Amino acid sequence: MSSELPRTAVPYGITDPVERARAELKAALHAIEHKANFPKRAAKATERASAQARLFADRNPTGAALAAVGVAVAVGALVWGAVRLYTR
């Protein structure tokens, strides 16, 4: 089992104050990059959601078909309502 630290953590046992400050700065910059990189986080969330949807479709094809129809109806109703509001 690997006990590798995440990139946003500061390792224990650093006694040199300069090395500790460098490690803290490096960890802080990685944490900021992780929080600020919205496209990367969105891509990972999309991959997770699509994998879950595929798994659900494999286990329950009827439910997946009904869910797809429900989403299509909801999107259609939303577009219809928006167009109706716009044309009034």
C-alpha positions in Angstrom: 0.0 0.0 0.0 1.4 3.4 -1.0 1.5 6.1 1.7 2.2 8.9 -0.8 1.0 12.3 0.4 -1.4 14.3 -1.8 0.1 17.2 -3.6 -1.7 19.7 -1.3 -0.2 18.3 1.9 3.0 19.3 3.6 5.2 16.3 4.7 6.1 15.8 8.3 9.7 15.9 9.5 11.0 18.9 7.6 13.3 20.7 10.1 14.9 23.2 7.8 12.7 26.4 7.9 13.5 27.2 4.3 12.6 23.7 3.0 9.4 23.8 5.2 8.4 27.2 3.7 9.0 25.9 0.2 6.9 22.8 0.9 4.1 24.9 2.4 4.2 27.2 -0.6 4.2 24.3 -3.1 1.2 22.7 -1.2 -0.7 26.0 -1.2 -0.1 26.6 -4.9 -1.3 23.1 -5.7 -4.4 23.6 -3.5 -5.2 26.9 -5.3 -4.7 25.3 -8.7 -7.0 22.4 -7.7 -9.7 24.8 -6.5 -9.4 27.3 -9.4 -9.2 24.8 -12.2 -12.9 24.5 -12.8 -12.7 23.0 -16.3 -10.7 20.1 -15.0 -13.0 19.5 -12.0 -16.0 19.7 -14.3 -14.5 17.2 -16.7 -13.8 14.8 -13.8 -17.4 15.2 -12.5 -18.8 14.6 -16.0 -16.7 11.4 -16.4 -18.0 10.2 -13.0 -21.6 11.0 -13.9 -21.4 9.3 -17.3 -19.8 6.2 -15.8 -22.6 6.0 -13.2 -25.2 6.5 -15.9 -23.7 3.7 -18.0 -23.6 1.4 -14.9 -27.2 2.3 -14.2 -28.2 1.6 -17.8 -26.4 -1.8 -17.7 -28.2 -2.8 -14.5 -31.6 -1.4 -15.3 -32.2 -0.7 -19.0 -35.9 0.0 -18.6 -35.3 2.5 -15.9 -32.6 4.2 -18.0 -35.0 4.5 -20.9 -37.6 6.0 -18.7 -35.1 8.4 -17.2 -34.0 9.5 -20.7 -37.6 10.0 -21.7 -38.2 12.0 -18.5 -35.2 14.2 -19.1 -36.3 14.8 -22.7 -39.8 15.8 -21.6 -38.4 18.1 -18.9 -36.0 19.8 -21.4 -38.8 20.1 -24.0 -41.2 21.7 -21.4 -38.5 24.1 -20.3 -37.7 25.2 -23.9 -41.4 25.4 -24.6 -42.0 27.6 -21.5 -39.1 29.8 -22.3 -40.2 30.4 -25.9 -43.8 31.0 -24.8 -42.6 33.6 -22.2 -40.3 35.2 -24.9 -43.1 35.5 -27.5 -45.6 37.1 -25.1 
